Amino acid sequence: MEFAGLLRAEEGVIKDVIFLPGTESSEIRAVLRLYMMPNMSMAGSVHSHPTPNTNPSGADLALFTRIGDHHIIVGAPYNKRSWKCYDRSGKSRVLDVLDIEFDEDEDDFQCII
């Protein structure tokens, strides 16, 4: 099943994936309902492809131009190496992954709708 979400950043660090109400997911695609986007700035998007191909499609490129400048595509087998990040024009870009520890006292998982 494909998924799609939006990326929210704080101080240049992507910290949240926002799943919009009404997003449609199937075995072959995921459709975001951008009109459901909350009134906050988004760093970009993240979605999956059902194959190992992480190259953006025409629909992906159209989405990239509408939201932020960091767009992650995750492909099968969905592991630490099966993803790529792109800028709003579809050019591959480096996205550093930070190794951080979460404070156990904080509510680390939030649902923003």
C-alpha positions in Angstrom: 0.0 0.0 0.0 1.4 3.4 -1.0 1.5 6.3 1.5 1.9 10.0 1.2 2.5 12.8 3.6 3.9 16.3 4.0 7.1 17.2 5.8 7.2 19.9 8.5 10.5 21.4 9.7 11.7 23.4 12.7 14.9 25.3 12.5 15.9 23.5 9.3 15.3 20.0 10.7 12.4 17.9 9.4 10.6 16.7 12.5 7.1 15.7 11.4 5.2 13.9 8.8 1.7 15.3 8.4 -0.9 12.9 7.0 -3.8 14.9 5.5 -7.4 13.9 6.0 -8.9 12.5 2.8 -5.6 11.1 1.5 -6.3 8.2 -0.8 -4.0 5.2 -0.8 -3.9 2.1 -3.0 -1.5 -0.5 -4.2 -0.4 1.7 -7.1 -0.7 5.3 -5.9 -1.5 7.8 -3.1 -3.3 11.1 -3.6 -3.0 14.0 -1.3 -5.9 16.4 -0.8 -3.8 19.6 -0.5 -6.9 21.7 0.3 -6.9 19.9 3.6 -3.4 21.2 4.4 -3.1 23.0 7.8 -2.2 26.7 7.8 1.6 26.1 8.4 4.7 26.0 6.3 5.7 22.6 4.8 9.3 21.6 4.0 8.1 19.2 1.3 6.6 15.8 0.9 7.2 12.1 1.4 5.6 9.2 -0.4 6.3 5.6 -1.4 6.6 3.8 -4.7 5.6 0.1 -4.9 8.8 -0.7 -6.8 12.5 0.0 -6.1 12.3 2.9 -8.6 12.7 6.1 -6.6 12.7 8.4 -9.6 9.9 11.0 -9.6 7.0 10.6 -12.0 5.3 13.5 -13.9 2.7 13.6 -11.1 5.5 13.7 -8.5 7.2 16.6 -10.2 3.9 18.5 -10.4 3.5 18.1 -6.6 7.1 19.1 -5.9 6.6 22.5 -7.4 3.6 23.2 -5.1 5.1 22.5 -1.7 8.5 23.1 -0.1 11.9 22.0 -1.4 12.6 18.6 0.1 10.7 15.7 -1.4 11.4 12.1 -0.4 10.5 9.0 -2.4 10.8 5.7 -0.7 10.9 2.5 -2.8 10.7 -1.2 -2.1 12.1 -2.9 0.0 11.6 0.2 2.2 14.9 0.1 4.1 17.5 2.7 5.2 18.9 2.8 1.6 15.8 2.7 -0.5 15.0 6.4 -0.6 16.1 9.5 -2.4 15.4 13.2 -1.8 14.7 15.7 -4.6 14.3 19.5 -4.8 11.3 21.2 -6.2 12.6 20.9 -9.8 13.1 17.1 -9.4 16.9 17.3 -9.1 18.4 14.8 -6.6 19.7 16.4 -3.4 21.5 15.4 -0.3 19.4 15.2 2.9 21.4 14.4 6.0 19.9 12.0 8.4 20.5 13.0 12.1 20.9 10.4 14.8 19.0 11.9 17.7 17.6 10.6 21.0 14.0 11.3 22.0 13.3 12.6 25.5 11.2 9.8 27.1 9.1 12.3 29.0 7.9 14.0 25.9 5.0 13.0 23.7 7.2 12.2 20.6 4.3 11.1 18.4 1.7 13.7 17.5 -1.1 13.7 15.0 -1.6 17.1 13.4 -4.8 17.4 11.4 
